[in-house]
C-alpha cells in the first residue's frame, strides 16, 4: 500500500511540474521584452518609410524568410525590394499587439493599418514576426502577413 502511495505521489508531482512547464511556455512575454520588440517594430516602420535599408539590415537577419500577403515565400532581398516600392505618402500604425516569448525567441503579432494622406484606410493586414536574441540584440528571422479585407478601426 505504501508503495502505491509513493508511486501516486511521484506521478502527481510529475503531473504538477508538467502543468507548470506547459503554463510557462504559453505565458505572454515579460513586459520588458514586449517594450523592446514594440520599439524595434516602431523603428522598422520608420525605416521602411524613410527607406533606411542600413537600419532594416540590422533588424532583419540575412537568413530572413517570410510568407507575403500573396502567399509567396520571400527572402530578405525580395522584402527590401518591396519596401523600396512602398508609397512614401502612406502612414502606418500597428495595433492589437501580442508578444509571446520563450527564452531567446519571441513572436510579435499585430495588425498593420496603412492610411493615405487624407486619412483613408489604404489596406490592413495581420502579421507575425519571429525574433531571436543574438549577441544581446533581437533579430527578425521570419515573418508572415495576411491581408484583412474588413477592418474595424474604432
N, C-alpha and C positions, 0 to 999 in steps of 0.2 A: 504494500500500500504506500509506504514511504517513497519507494522508487517511482511510483506513478505520479505522486505529488511533485517530486523533483523534476521529472520529465515535463509535467504540465507547467510548472513554474518557469522552466527554461524556455519552453515553447511560448509562453505568454510574454516573457521578456523579449524574445526574438521578434515576436509579432509587434510589440510596442516599439522596439527600435526600428523595425521596418516601416511602421507607420510614421514615426518621426522623420525618418530619412525621406520618405515619399513627400511629406508635407514640406520639408525644407527645400526639396527640388522644385516644388510648384510655387514657392513663395515669390512674390514680386521682388524686384531689385531693391537694395538698400537705397535710401533717399540720395545719398552722395553719388552713387553710380547713375541714378536717373538724372540728376542735375548735370553730371559730366556729359552724358550722352545727349541730353537736350541742348547743351551748349555746342557740342560738335554738330548736331543737326542744324542749329542756327547758323553756325559758321559755314556749313555745307551749302545751305540755301543762299547765303550771301555770296559765296564763292561761285556758285552757278550763275547768279545774277550778274556778277562783275567779270565773269569768265576768268577767274583766278585758278588756273589749272595747276599752279605750283601748290596751292593750298589743297586743292582736290586730290592731288597726288599723295599728300600726307594723310588724308582721310581714308582714301580707298587703297587697299592693298594691291600690289601688282597682279596678284593671282585672282582678283575680284571676279565673280561671276554673278549674273542676275537673270531673272526671268522678267522681261519687259512687259508692259501692259498689253502688247500684241501677242504675247506668248513666245516670243523669240528669246533664246538664250544668248546673252551678250557678255563680252568681256569689258575690262576697264577702258580700253582704247575706243571701243564702239560706244560705250556710255559717254565718254568725253566728247566724241563727235556729235552725239545727240545734244549734249549740253551746249556745244558751240553754236548750234542752231536754235537755241531757246530764244524766244521773243523777249527782248530786254524790257518791253513795256509791261510785261506781266508781273504781278506781285504774288508771292507765295506765302501761305500760312500753314502751319502744321498744328493739328489739334487731335483730340481723342487719343492721347499718347498713353501707351502702356510699355513698361520695360520689365523684362524677366531676365534675371541674372543667375548664372550657375558658374561659380568660380571665376575664371578669367574669360568667360564668354557671356554675352548678353544679346538679347533680341530686342530691338526698338521697333514698336508697331505704332503706326499713326495714320492719320488721314491728311492728305495734302490737298489744299484748295488753291487754285490759281485764279486770280481776278484780273480783268482788263483794267486799263487806266480809268475808265468810268465806273469801276466797281462791280461790273457784271461778272458772274461766275463763268470762267472760260472752260475749266474742267476740274474734276475731282478724282482722287484715287486713294485707295488704301495701300499702304506699303509696309514692308518689314525690312529691316537691315540687321544683319548678323555682325556683331562686333566681337573681336577678341583683343585681349590686352597683350601687347607685345612690347617688351622693353619699357613697361610702365605707361604706355600710350594705348588708347583704344583705336583700333583699325577696323574698317568695314571690309569684310571678306565676301559677303554675299548679300543679295537683295532680291526683292520681288515687288511687283507693282500690279494692282488690279484696278482698272477704271471703275468708277462708281457713276452710274447713269443718273439716278435720282438721289439728290443730296439735300439733307436738312442743314441749313446754315444758321439757324437761330437758336 
